[in-house]
């Protein structure tokens, strides 16, 4: 128990909160302590000021013998890639990572309401995976059966994998779209195309989550701005990690 507690306290704050929230809500729904219908995204419910649905729909996942394995894979991806981002590229910059989570969450909610998607955990997790893969695109990851490829292809492998096994794919496409929008606006547009930094972290988040002095940086690098391309002004004011391992890999 002491080792488990040490491990839990060692998980960075946002990953720990996200991991805890999805485990708690999914188990509460599984054992009937909370009615799952109150946890999913329903537009009519949101209109009646059931605001908590906007949060619980990206945390809750319906557990059953048929969905349990998929949920565990999602949980593994959530823990692994959120932690890698928080301890890697966003090390010492908790406000910037919080902004990434908030931006992706808002986009998932908008698409979920527009497309009538009541459960968004899959899409939200994949949006974070996509950002990590873009920041570490040349990292070699190992997938099932020893398959090895560059991280930039991982979101598409997951899309095809789910399409073949479960006949789905829409959630993965939403996650890829959300992650791509964040990466494009935060990195590619200002750094490669010379546009303004549209996703500057708001000041109130920096006040809530001040930057930490020290720490190890450089685990995952944003694309470098080509010579001669100026950095645009912000619109809104106020390491390569090494080898990745996917569940089932060596």
JOHU-V148579 format. One line per field, one symbol per residue. ss: DSSP state (H for helix, E for strand, C for the rest). phi: phi as a letter, one per 30 degrees, with the letter a starting at -180 (. if undefined). psi: psi as a letter, one per 30 degrees, with the letter a starting at -180 (. if undefined). A space follows every 50 residues. Layout:
ss->???
phi->???
psi->???
This chain:
ss->CHHHHHHHHHCCHHHHHHHHHHHHHHHHHHCCCCCHHHCCCCHHHHHCCC CCHHHHHHHCCCCCCCCHHHHHHHHHHHHHHHHHHHHCCCCCCHHHHHHH HHHHHHHHHHHHHHCCCCCCHHHHHHHHHHHHHHHCCCCEEECHHHCEEE HHHHHHHHHHHHHHHHCCCHHHHHHHHHHHHHHHHHHHHHHHCCCCECCC CCHHHHHHCCCCCCCCCCCCCCCCCCCCCCCCCECCCCCCCCCEECCCCC
phi->.ddddddddddeedddddedddddddddddcidbdeddccdbdddddcid deddcddccdbdcaedcedddddedddeddddddddccdceibddddede ddddddddddddddchcdbbdeddddddeddddddbdcddccceiidbad edceedddddeddddcickdddddddddddddddddbdddccciddddcd ddddddddbddcdijccjdjcdddddeicddddddccj.gdjddbcejdd
psi->eeeeeeeeffkleeeeeeeeeeeeeeeeeeggfkjffffljkeeeefggi ffffefffekkjklfffeeeeeeeeeeeeeeeeeeefcegkfieeeeeee eeeeeeeeeeeeeeghjfkgeeeeefeeeeeeeefhffkklkalggkklk fffeeeeeeeeeeeefgbfeeeeeeeeeeeeeeeeeeeeeeefglljfhk kleeeeeeilkkkalklgikklkkklkfjlkllkekb.hkfaklkkkfl.
